[in-house]
Structures are given as C-alpha cells and as structure tokens.
Amino acid sequence: MEPLADPAERARSSSFGHPPEGGFAALTPELDVADLDVSLWFWCDLLGFKIAFDRPAARFAYLVRGSAQIMLCQHNSRWLTGALDRPYGRGVNFQIMVDRLDPILAALDAAQWPLFEEPIEAWYRTGPVEGGQREFLVQDPDGYLVRLAESLGQRQLD
C-alpha cells in the first residue's frame, strides 16, 4: 500500500492509539522505511517496541519501548535530501537502553535475524567514572544500525 501523497492529508489521516504515556521525547528520530509492515514486525515483534499510535493511510507509526521513542514512515519523498540507498542511516547508530537483552536476543535468534555485532561488555568513561553496559548491534530491515544495551552500572577509575 502506497502512503497518501498530500502532506496535509497524511497528517490529518485517521489515527489509532494515543500519544506516549509521559509525553513525547525531546528527540525522536523518524526513519524512512521501504515497507512499514516489515519494519513493524522487526521493531515490535523482535525488539519489543509497541505502537503508541499510527496513521495507516499515511503508512506511519509512532513506537515506544520504555522511555525510548521512534517514528517509522514508509517512503513518501517529502523530506528526502538525497538518494536513499541501502543500508539506510549510514554513519549513525541508535542506542536503546533496555532492562534485559536476553529476551531480545532470543527473539532475534528464533527469527534467524543476524547480529551486526555479538553481545559484548563495554565500559565508557563518563567524567570521573566509567559506565558499563552489555550491548550488541543489529541492522533493521532497511539497514539502520541499532545498538541495544543493558546497564552494568558504574565503576570508579583506578
């Protein structure tokens, strides 16, 4: 299904759901996707996001997982600044903090979805301490690089 072409019509098209509980995040990326249904399967069924609200005729969905928020929109060429060649989003990765990685890893494994980088323990200096996280990277159906991480807490520098 092709999205509505007129921007005003897209914005006012029928919507289902509600704004995110707790309000909208101050920064919410919107990703152009080739096939919204395939992207929703990946983001919701494998990564555990939920649709807060959508506009089906516009081929748009606003997703939430905890305090993480992201928008998906099937190509409509409205804000296209250049050629959109795969993999999309080259040069960026989206870090999403989660309580537990294991259920996500199990869902990806069951779907035989390849990981871009296997889980590792990483420690990043943040001023006088290091913040630790267990993280892995995976590409979504369009090639956007997603880094999922669970906190390991902080430790003092030696």
C-alpha positions in Angstrom: 0.0 0.0 0.0 1.4 3.4 -1.0 1.1 6.2 1.5 -1.0 9.2 0.9 0.8 11.8 -1.2 -0.5 15.1 0.1 1.4 16.1 3.3 -1.7 17.8 4.9 -3.9 14.8 4.1 -1.2 12.5 5.6 -1.0 14.5 8.8 -4.8 14.5 9.3 -5.5 10.9 8.2 -7.3 8.6 10.6 -5.2 7.6 13.6 -5.4 4.8 16.1 -3.8 4.8 19.6 -2.7 7.6 21.9 0.3 9.8 22.5 3.0 8.1 24.5 2.4 7.9 28.3 4.6 10.5 29.9 4.6 12.7 26.8 6.8 12.9 23.7 10.5 12.6 23.9 12.5 15.8 23.3 14.3 14.0 20.4 12.5 11.3 18.4 14.1 10.1 15.2 11.8 9.4 12.3 13.1 6.7 10.0 12.1 6.3 6.3 11.4 2.7 5.7 10.8 0.7 2.5 8.0 -1.4 3.9 6.3 -0.3 7.1 4.8 -3.8 7.8 8.2 -5.5 7.6 9.7 -2.7 9.8 6.9 -3.0 12.4 7.5 -6.8 12.6 11.2 -6.2 13.3 10.8 -3.3 15.7 7.8 -4.6 17.6 8.0 -8.4 17.4 11.7 -8.7 17.7 12.9 -5.6 19.6 9.8 -5.3 21.9 8.5 -1.9 20.8 4.8 -1.1 20.9 2.8 1.1 18.6 1.7 4.2 20.6 -0.3 5.5 17.7 -0.3 5.2 13.9 -1.8 6.6 10.8 -2.3 3.6 8.5 -3.2 5.6 5.3 -0.1 7.7 5.8 2.0 4.5 6.4 3.3 6.0 9.7 3.7 4.6 13.2 5.0 6.1 16.4 6.7 3.4 18.6 7.6 3.3 22.2 9.7 0.9 24.4 10.1 2.2 27.9 11.3 5.7 27.6 12.6 5.1 24.0 10.6 6.5 21.2 11.0 6.2 17.4 8.9 7.0 14.4 8.7 4.9 11.2 7.3 6.2 8.0 7.1 4.4 4.6 8.9 6.4 1.9 6.9 9.4 0.7 9.8 11.5 -0.6 8.7 14.6 1.4 11.9 15.2 3.3 14.3 13.3 1.1 17.6 15.2 1.0 19.4 12.8 -1.4 19.4 9.3 -2.7 18.2 6.8 -0.2 20.4 3.8 -0.9 20.7 0.8 1.4 21.9 0.4 4.0 20.0 3.5 5.3 21.3 5.6 8.1 25.0 5.2 7.2 27.1 6.9 9.9 24.6 6.7 12.7 23.6 4.1 15.2 20.6 4.3 17.6 21.4 3.3 21.1 18.4 2.0 23.0 18.7 1.2 26.7 16.7 -1.9 27.8 16.2 -3.7 31.1 17.3 -7.1 29.7 19.0 -8.0 26.4 18.4 -11.8 26.6 14.7 -11.8 25.5 15.6 -9.6 22.5 18.5 -11.8 21.6 16.2 -14.9 21.9 13.6 -13.3 19.6 16.3 -12.4 17.0 17.7 -15.9 17.2 14.3 -17.5 16.8 13.7 -15.4 13.7 17.2 -16.2 12.4 18.0 -12.5 12.3 21.7 -11.9 12.0 23.5 -9.7 14.5 25.9 -7.0 13.2 28.0 -7.3 16.4 27.7 -10.0 19.0 27.0 -9.0 22.7 30.0 -7.5 24.5 30.6 -5.8 27.8 31.7 -2.2 27.2 32.8 0.4 29.6 32.7 4.1 28.6 34.4 6.9 30.5 31.9 9.4 31.8 33.9 12.0 33.7 35.4 10.6 36.9 33.7 7.1 36.4 33.1 4.5 33.8 29.6 3.4 32.8 29.3 -0.2 31.8 26.8 -1.8 29.5 26.3 -5.1 27.8 25.5 -4.3 24.2 25.0 -5.7 20.8 24.3 -4.3 17.3 21.7 -5.3 14.8 20.5 -3.8 11.5 16.8 -3.4 10.9 15.2 -4.4 7.6 16.4 -1.2 5.9 19.9 -1.4 7.3 19.6 1.2 10.1 22.1 0.2 12.8 20.5 -0.3 16.2 22.6 -0.8 19.4 20.7 -2.3 22.3 22.3 -2.2 25.7 21.6 -3.0 29.3 23.3 -1.2 32.1 26.1 -2.8 34.2 26.3 0.2 36.5 29.3 2.5 37.2 32.8 1.9 38.5 35.4 4.3 39.7 38.5 4.7 37.6 41.7 3.3 39.0 
